[in-house]
């Protein structure tokens, strides 16, 4: 939503989720009601918890590297 200049995107999502049961249908209605280009909505509607990992893998590698550096088991940062 930020990418497309939707005002207060986090607040809109909080309004949807705080103290409420969230399911596939409620998320779909939320996405369909957003003022976004059709392509963006279509991409969001295709996401599932299993298909979206964002930068999780990269962040996990960074944590592993930091732990190894702290523990003294790594002296460089290969692969970066």
Residue pairs with C-beta under 8 A, 6 or more apart in sequence:
1 9
1 12
1 13
1 34
1 36
2 9
3 40
4 35
4 36
4 37
4 40
6 12
6 34
6 35
6 36
12 30
12 34
13 30
16 22
16 26
16 27
16 30
20 26
28 45
31 41
31 44
31 45
32 41
32 45
34 41
36 44
61 79
65 74
65 77
68 74
69 75
